[in-house]
Amino acid sequence: MLFRSECLIHFLNRPEMDPENLEEWCYARFGTGIAEKYLIPYNRKIWKRNLKELSLLWVDRIPDPSREDIVKSALGIETEGYTHQLNFFYPRSGGIESLVHSLLERLPKVQTGFRVRKISKKSHGWEISDGKRVIEGKRIISTIPIFDLINSLDNVPDRVRNALEGLQYNSVIVVMIGVNHEGLKGRTALYIPDPDILAHRVCYLKEFSSGNAPIGKSHLIAEITVPPGDPLLSLDDDKLVERVASDLKDICGFSEDDIVASDVKRLEYAYVVYDLEYEKNTGIIYDYLDSLGIYYAGRFGSFKYINMDACVDMSRKLVNSLY
Ligand SMILES: Cc1cc2nc3c(=O)[nH]c(=O)nc-3n(C[C@H](O)[C@H](O)[C@H](O)COP(=O)(O)OP(=O)(O)OC[C@H]3O[C@@H](n4cnc5c(N)ncnc54)[C@H](O)[C@@H]3O)c2cc1C
């Protein structure tokens, strides 16, 4: 109660200021209580950077509850919350990947297993090669990471290469744990600001569909962000699972004996980081791609911190503007 009243009093008396970076924004928008107890430690965990070095370009993604909702929540009165995350569709089986498979079934011309390594401009259009095969096309719409796209092109000017090197991002390690009971249900996600716990977020996937785990079992995925090249990326899977299980067993409600399956995935390109040079660097790169007539979309394709819905929307709008 003390904790809550402190957050509420600080929120109602928050300072009037024009924030210039993420740390200042946390204080200005929510007051010292919520900023220091949750927002700042959580954001430090996910971004792995000093929050004074992060810009405000993406803060519209942070839920923006009304004053009334914050007061009601502090008093324990239920509010509607972040509505677009409250109501959504999710595949009954096959996880979110089944969305991509169902799109593929409708697009018989799509070639998969082709890693773009070289892109060359020709008089008739473009040649794209994976080192063995070549695809020709009149137009390029790229959704591969912007790093791979630029690195596949010849004669890239130094100013563009420098801008590319300046782009900042985080990788993610995803630790998956399956248990022999249905206990990991009833919540969709847990956000953990505690710096002593490795993961910043835990998601309970059986909550989205009962098809996501066998009957009588359940599982969680724990996400750990790291800057590229961080030593944690080369830690053994077993050690990562052991550490995450020990971190989470009390807050998530399982014991090491309950674990029946585990796996670890590492994803290099996971979170776009909006540092203070973001606009300058992306501006140089976008201008260059525009000058070549190359179109781009998607999260790392356009280097924007967007989710699946926004990626689909961006691609749809781009294609509608071209055809
Ligand atoms: C940990 C985590 C949790 C997330 N949770 C959610 C969520 O709950 N809801 C949500 O909506 N979004 C979520 N997202 C974001 C979502 O995953 C992305 O927004 C979305 O997948 C981006 O789609 P995309 O097509 O731009 O890129 P991707 O899905 O990354 O696709 C890019 C493709 O390009 C391929 N590729 C890379 N290099 C080359 C190359 N040289 N040649 C050919 N192909 C190449 C890759 O193999 C990949 O298949 C999450 C992301 C992360 C990292």
The ligand as an ORCA input file, in Angstrom:
! r2SCAN-3c Opt
* xyz 0 1
  C      11.675    -11.653    -28.410
  C      10.665    -11.035    -29.327
  C       9.308    -11.080    -29.010
  C       8.371    -10.524    -29.873
  N       7.046    -10.593    -29.541
  C       6.132    -10.079    -30.384
  C       4.738    -10.167    -30.086
  O       4.330    -10.693    -29.055
  N       3.854     -9.644    -30.986
  C       4.269     -9.054    -32.151
  O       3.432     -8.612    -32.937
  N       5.576     -8.971    -32.450
  C       6.514     -9.457    -31.602
  N       7.841     -9.347    -31.911
  C       8.236     -8.623    -33.123
  C       8.053     -9.458    -34.369
  O       8.749    -10.681    -34.222
  C       8.637     -8.678    -35.541
  O       8.050     -7.383    -35.586
  C       8.348     -9.361    -36.861
  O       8.743    -10.711    -36.849
  C       9.132     -8.647    -37.938
  O       8.802     -9.203    -39.176
  P       9.760     -8.976    -40.401
  O       9.161     -9.680    -41.545
  O      10.103     -7.532    -40.521
  O      11.143     -9.653    -39.967
  P      11.468    -11.159    -39.616
  O      10.270    -11.880    -39.115
  O      12.694    -11.104    -38.767
  O      11.828    -11.754    -41.038
  C      13.016    -11.408    -41.686
  C      13.391    -12.621    -42.522
  O      14.524    -12.301    -43.327
  C      15.339    -13.447    -43.374
  N      16.698    -13.002    -43.748
  C      17.644    -12.388    -42.988
  N      18.733    -12.139    -43.718
  C      18.489    -12.601    -44.970
  C      19.230    -12.646    -46.173
  N      20.463    -12.123    -46.268
  N      18.652    -13.206    -47.278
  C      17.400    -13.730    -47.230
  N      16.641    -13.717    -46.112
  C      17.179    -13.160    -44.999
  C      15.270    -14.009    -41.971
  O      15.661    -15.366    -41.989
  C      13.794    -13.830    -41.669
  O      13.054    -14.926    -42.090
  C       8.792     -9.893    -31.073
  C      10.158     -9.867    -31.391
  C      11.071    -10.423    -30.529
  C      12.531    -10.384    -30.916
*
